[in-house]
Amino acid sequence: MSRIVETVVPRRLGVPFRWVLASSWTTNLGDGILIAAGPLLVAARTHDAFVVALAALLQWLPPLLFGLFAGALTDRLDRRRLVIVVDLVRCAVLAALALAVLVDRATVGLVLVAMFLLGTAETFADNASSTLVPMLVHRDDLALANSRIQAGFITVNQLAGPPIGAALFAAGQAWPLAVDAVLVAGGVVLVARVVLPPHGREEGHDSHVLADIAEGFRWVRHHAAVRTLVLTIFIFNITFGAAWSVLVLYATEHLGLGAIGFGLITTVGAVGGLVGIASYGWLTARISLGNLMRVGLVVETLTHLALALTSTPWVALVVFFVFGAHAFVWGATSVTVRQRAVPMALQGRVGSVNLVGVFGGLVIGSGIGGVLAQHRGVTAPFWFAFLGSALFVVLIWGQLRHVVHADEGPAPE
């Protein structure tokens, strides 16, 4: 067993990181359970498509509303304590909702409010949690550490969580909520064992929250590598959001896969992510982070083209498999680049700027995708995604050279 642990989480990453990793995997399993149980809970109370869609929007909205504030608090407060407090709030909301479901008092309005509160709490928890790894792991090991965090996300959140959540929901609607609450509580117990070093904020430092947020934006604007990274994530999430916003229609109507086949897309993508996990160490040992990101942008661009062209299910599934591997490699690489480059005292705020770029791009892209699909057909968003991505790759290609030197401080303008 010790040999397996050493292989998965080498001793050089440190015992505190092992506690953070265990906490991350535990809470991600709970989040994965809610991925399936949340929509099922809403759908069990209403067949109104607008209300069902509203539930998804209420989970996407908190990062846009509170992401920057969460980043400022992360850099102001004890980060471990912030994770603990916010996750305890999540436990309370989940327990209250489970009780309401159990006594048949959970109206659709109550469920929607709970989804918004959980999304808000998760915004604060995720931002603070993302700053813990660079505080505990040496810069040279950040790629390895982030790959282990991402591995847990793929296996327990994407693969294991949703089917467990669906099975628990079938056993009783309150079960997935109660189990999620227990898992989040377990994550709190694990992260509470971590002792963090100071994160660089000066004693007695006093400034307005808005000034802190502005400082984070200024730092991103003046740092070429991170500025390039945030801009790339924002643009590519517009194109990704446009295509993936109609994925259920693409799968069921264009490919003819049906409901089960649509679920298979997520599974195939997650399996591709596992391949990305297995190959990540080999890739980072041979390819620079900047070139790895260049390859990733090309892969994502060609993904949209291939899906726009094909109507054959098995071809599309192969594309989704490759995209799943790319998504893991891109995610681990972008987080590592940002963590290496950003000063410890600014990790929360810069991470929140990145978060707003992620969700801002998704929201804009989903609106574009819906309009295009309605007027030009279900493949139109994929053509938009291909053309937009290809144009941006050409424009940003030279700027990606800054990523190679992301850990050396602000690159020349």
C-alpha positions in Angstrom: 0.0 0.0 0.0 2.8 2.4 0.9 4.4 1.8 -2.5 1.1 2.7 -4.2 0.8 5.9 -2.2 4.4 6.8 -3.0 3.7 6.3 -6.7 0.4 8.3 -6.7 1.6 11.0 -4.3 5.4 11.0 -4.0 6.9 11.8 -0.5 8.6 14.9 -1.9 5.2 16.6 -2.3 4.9 16.6 1.4 2.4 15.3 4.0 0.4 18.6 4.0 -0.2 18.3 0.2 -1.5 14.7 0.8 -4.1 16.1 3.2 -5.1 18.8 0.7 -5.3 16.1 -2.1 -7.4 13.8 0.0 -9.7 16.7 0.9 -10.0 17.7 -2.8 -10.9 14.2 -3.9 -13.4 13.8 -1.1 -15.3 17.0 -1.8 -15.1 16.4 -5.6 -16.9 13.1 -5.2 -19.6 15.0 -3.4 -19.8 17.6 -6.2 -19.9 14.8 -8.8 -22.9 13.3 -6.9 -24.7 16.6 -7.1 -24.0 17.0 -10.9 -26.6 14.2 -11.4 -28.8 14.7 -8.4 -29.2 18.5 -8.7 -30.9 18.5 -12.2 -32.9 15.4 -11.2 -34.2 17.2 -8.1 -35.3 20.2 -10.1 -36.9 18.1 -12.9 -38.8 16.1 -10.2 -40.6 19.3 -9.2 -41.2 21.0 -12.6 -41.3 20.2 -16.3 -40.8 23.8 -17.2 -37.7 24.0 -19.5 -37.0 27.6 -18.5 -36.9 26.7 -14.8 -34.7 23.7 -15.4 -32.3 25.9 -17.4 -32.5 28.5 -14.6 -31.1 26.0 -12.2 -28.0 25.6 -14.3 -27.7 29.4 -14.7 -27.9 29.9 -10.9 -24.9 27.6 -10.5 -22.9 29.5 -13.2 -23.8 32.9 -11.9 -22.0 33.1 -8.6 -18.4 33.0 -10.0 -19.4 36.1 -12.1 -21.0 37.9 -9.2 -18.7 37.0 -6.4 -15.5 35.6 -8.0 -13.5 38.9 -7.7 -14.6 39.4 -4.1 -13.7 35.8 -3.3 -10.2 36.4 -4.6 -9.7 39.5 -2.5 -10.9 37.6 0.6 -8.6 34.7 -0.2 -5.6 37.1 -0.1 -6.8 38.9 3.0 -7.7 36.0 5.3 -6.3 32.7 6.5 -6.9 30.5 3.4 -7.3 27.2 5.2 -9.8 28.7 7.6 -11.7 30.3 4.7 -12.0 26.9 3.0 -13.2 25.3 6.3 -15.8 28.0 7.0 -17.3 28.0 3.5 -17.4 24.2 3.3 -19.2 24.1 6.6 -21.8 26.5 5.1 -22.1 24.1 2.2 -22.7 21.2 4.7 -25.5 23.2 6.4 -27.2 24.1 3.1 -27.1 20.5 2.0 -28.3 19.1 5.3 -31.2 21.6 5.4 -32.2 20.8 1.8 -32.0 17.1 2.5 -34.3 17.5 5.5 -36.7 19.6 3.5 -36.8 16.9 0.8 -37.3 14.2 3.4 -40.4 15.9 5.0 -41.7 16.8 1.5 -41.2 20.6 2.0 -38.7 21.2 -0.8 -40.5 23.4 -3.4 -38.8 24.2 -6.7 -38.1 27.7 -5.4 -36.3 26.3 -2.3 -34.2 24.0 -4.5 -33.2 26.9 -6.8 -32.2 29.1 -3.8 -30.2 26.2 -2.4 -28.4 25.7 -5.8 -27.5 29.4 -5.8 -26.2 29.2 -2.3 -24.2 26.1 -3.0 -22.7 27.7 -6.1 -21.8 30.8 -4.2 -20.1 28.8 -1.4 -18.2 26.7 -4.0 -16.9 29.9 -5.6 -15.2 30.9 -2.4 -14.1 27.4 -1.5 -12.6 26.7 -5.0 -10.8 30.0 -5.1 -9.2 29.6 -1.7 -8.4 25.9 -2.3 -6.6 26.6 -5.5 -4.1 28.8 -3.6 -3.1 26.0 -1.1 -1.0 23.9 -3.5 1.6 26.5 -4.4 2.0 27.3 -0.7 2.8 23.7 0.1 4.6 22.3 -3.0 8.0 23.4 -4.5 7.6 25.3 -7.9 9.3 22.4 -9.8 6.7 19.9 -8.5 3.6 22.0 -9.3 2.9 20.3 -12.6 3.0 16.9 -10.8 0.8 18.1 -7.9 -1.7 19.7 -10.2 -1.9 16.6 -12.3 -2.9 14.7 -9.1 -5.6 17.2 -8.3 -6.9 17.0 -11.8 -6.8 13.2 -11.7 -9.1 13.2 -8.7 -11.5 15.6 -10.4 -11.8 13.4 -13.5 -12.1 10.1 -11.7 -14.4 11.0 -8.8 -16.2 14.1 -10.1 -16.7 13.2 -13.8 -16.7 9.4 -13.8 -17.8 8.0 -10.4 -19.8 10.9 -8.9 -22.7 11.3 -11.4 -23.8 7.6 -11.6 -23.5 7.3 -7.8 -25.7 10.5 -7.6 -28.3 9.1 -9.9 -28.4 5.7 -8.1 -28.7 7.5 -4.7 -31.5 9.7 -6.1 -33.4 6.6 -7.3 -33.1 5.1 -3.8 -34.5 8.3 -2.2 -34.3 12.0 -3.2 -32.7 13.0 0.1 -29.9 10.5 -0.1 -27.5 12.2 -2.5 -27.8 15.5 -0.6 -27.1 13.8 2.7 -24.1 11.9 1.3 -22.7 15.0 -0.3 -23.0 16.8 3.1 -21.0 14.0 4.7 -18.4 14.1 2.0 -17.9 17.8 2.2 -17.7 17.5 6.0 -15.0 14.8 5.5 -13.1 17.3 3.3 -13.2 19.8 6.1 -11.7 17.4 8.6 -8.9 16.5 6.1 -7.9 20.1 5.2 -8.1 21.1 8.9 -4.9 19.0 9.4 -2.9 21.3 7.2 -0.6 24.0 8.6 0.1 26.7 6.1 3.0 29.1 5.9 2.3 32.8 5.7 1.1 33.8 2.3 3.0 37.1 2.0 0.4 39.7 3.2 2.0 42.3 5.4 0.9 42.6 9.0 -1.4 45.6 9.5 -2.0 45.9 5.8 -5.2 47.8 5.4 -6.9 48.7 2.1 -10.3 48.7 0.5 -11.5 45.4 -1.1 -12.0 47.2 -4.4 -8.4 48.4 -4.2 -7.3 44.9 -3.7 -9.3 43.7 -6.7 -7.9 46.5 -8.8 -4.4 45.5 -7.8 -5.1 41.9 -9.1 -6.3 43.3 -12.4 -3.2 45.6 -12.7 -0.9 42.7 -12.0 -2.5 40.5 -14.7 -2.4 43.4 -17.2 1.3 44.0 -16.7 2.4 40.3 -16.7 2.6 39.1 -20.3 2.4 35.4 -19.6 -0.6 35.5 -17.3 -2.4 38.2 -19.4 -2.0 35.9 -22.4 -3.3 32.9 -20.4 -6.4 34.7 -19.1 -7.2 36.2 -22.5 -6.8 32.8 -24.2 -9.1 31.1 -21.6 -11.7 33.8 -22.0 -11.8 33.6 -25.9 -11.6 29.8 -26.0 -14.4 29.5 -23.5 -16.6 31.7 -25.8 -16.0 29.3 -28.7 -16.2 26.2 -26.4 -19.4 27.5 -24.7 -21.0 28.2 -28.1 -20.5 24.6 -29.3 -21.1 22.8 -26.0 -24.2 24.8 -25.2 -26.1 22.7 -27.8 -24.2 19.5 -27.2 -27.3 17.6 -26.1 -29.1 18.6 -29.4 -25.9 17.8 -31.4 -25.7 14.3 -29.8 -29.4 13.4 -30.0 -30.5 15.0 -33.2 -27.4 15.3 -35.4 -25.6 12.1 -34.3 -28.7 10.2 -33.3 -27.2 8.9 -30.1 -30.2 9.2 -27.8 -30.2 10.0 -24.1 -27.9 7.1 -23.2 -25.5 8.0 -26.0 -25.4 11.6 -24.8 -24.3 10.4 -21.3 -21.7 8.3 -23.1 -20.0 11.4 -24.4 -19.1 12.5 -20.8 -17.8 9.0 -20.0 -15.6 8.9 -23.2 -14.2 12.3 -22.5 -13.4 11.3 -18.9 -11.6 8.2 -20.1 -9.6 10.4 -22.5 -8.8 12.5 -19.4 -7.3 9.4 -17.7 -5.1 8.9 -20.7 -4.0 12.5 -20.3 -3.2 11.8 -16.7 -1.1 8.7 -17.6 0.9 10.6 -20.2 1.3 14.0 -18.5 4.6 13.3 -16.8 6.1 12.0 -20.1 4.8 15.1 -21.9 6.0 17.7 -19.5 9.4 16.1 -19.4 9.8 16.5 -23.2 7.7 19.5 -24.2 7.8 23.0 -22.7 4.7 24.3 -21.1 4.4 27.0 -23.8 4.6 24.5 -26.6 2.2 22.2 -24.8 -0.4 25.0 -24.7 0.2 25.7 -28.4 -0.6 22.0 -29.2 -3.6 22.1 -27.0 -5.1 25.2 -28.8 -4.6 23.4 -32.1 -6.3 20.3 -30.8 -9.3 22.2 -29.5 -9.6 24.1 -32.8 -9.5 20.9 -34.8 -12.0 19.3 -32.4 -14.7 21.9 -33.4 -13.9 21.4 -37.1 -14.2 17.6 -36.8 -17.5 17.7 -35.0 -18.9 20.2 -37.5 -18.0 17.9 -40.4 -19.0 14.5 -39.0 -22.4 12.9 -38.5 -21.0 9.5 -37.7 -21.3 8.6 -34.0 -18.1 6.6 -33.6 -16.0 9.3 -35.3 -17.5 11.9 -32.9 -16.8 9.6 -29.9 -13.1 9.3 -30.9 -13.0 13.2 -31.1 -14.5 13.5 -27.7 -12.0 11.0 -26.3 -9.1 13.1 -27.7 -10.7 16.3 -26.5 -11.0 14.7 -23.0 -7.2 14.1 -22.9 -6.5 17.6 -24.2 -8.8 19.1 -21.5 -6.9 17.4 -18.7 -3.5 18.4 -20.1 -4.6 22.0 -20.7 -6.2 22.3 -17.3 -3.1 21.1 -15.4 -0.8 23.1 -17.5 -2.6 26.4 -17.3 -3.0 26.1 -13.5 0.7 25.3 -13.2 1.8 28.3 -15.3 -0.4 30.7 -13.2 0.8 29.3 -9.9 4.5 29.5 -10.9 4.1 33.1 -12.1 1.9 34.7 -9.5 3.3 36.0 -6.1 1.9 34.2 -3.2 0.1 37.3 -1.8 -1.8 37.7 -5.1 -2.8 34.1 -5.9 -6.4 34.5 -4.8 -7.0 37.7 -6.8 -5.3 36.6 -10.0 -7.1 33.3 -9.7 -10.4 35.1 -9.5 -9.6 37.2 -12.6 -9.0 33.9 -14.4 -12.3 32.5 -12.9 -14.3 35.4 -14.2 -12.7 34.9 -17.6 -13.7 31.2 -17.6 -17.3 31.8 -16.7 -17.7 35.0 -18.6 -16.6 33.2 -21.7 -19.0 30.3 -21.1 -22.0 32.6 -20.6 -21.3 34.7 -23.7 -20.6 31.6 -25.8 -23.7 29.8 -24.7 -25.8 32.8 -25.8 -24.1 32.9 -29.2 -24.5 29.1 -29.6 -28.2 29.2 -28.8 -28.9 31.9 -31.4 -26.8 30.3 -34.1 -28.4 26.9 -33.6 -31.8 28.3 -33.7 -31.3 30.1 -37.0 -28.6 28.1 -38.8 -28.8 24.6 -37.4 -27.2 22.6 -34.7 -23.7 22.4 -36.4 -23.5 26.2 -36.8 -22.1 26.8 -33.3 -19.3 24.3 -34.1 -18.4 26.1 -37.3 -18.4 29.4 -35.3 -16.2 27.7 -32.7 -13.7 26.4 -35.3 -13.4 29.7 -37.2 -13.2 31.8 -34.0 -10.6 29.5 -32.4 -8.5 29.3 -35.6 -8.4 33.1 -35.9 -7.5 33.6 -32.3 -4.7 30.9 -32.5 -3.1 32.8 -35.4 -3.3 36.1 -33.4 -2.1 34.7 -30.1 0.6 32.2 -31.4 3.6 34.5 -30.9 2.4 35.7 -27.5 2.5 32.2 -26.1 6.3 32.4 -26.0 5.8 34.4 -22.8 4.4 31.3 -21.1 7.7 29.5 -21.2 9.2 32.3 -19.0 6.1 32.6 -16.7 8.1 32.0 -13.5 10.6 34.7 -14.2 8.4 37.7 -13.3 6.8 40.2 -15.7 7.8 39.6 -19.2 8.7 42.6 -21.4 5.7 44.3 -23.0 
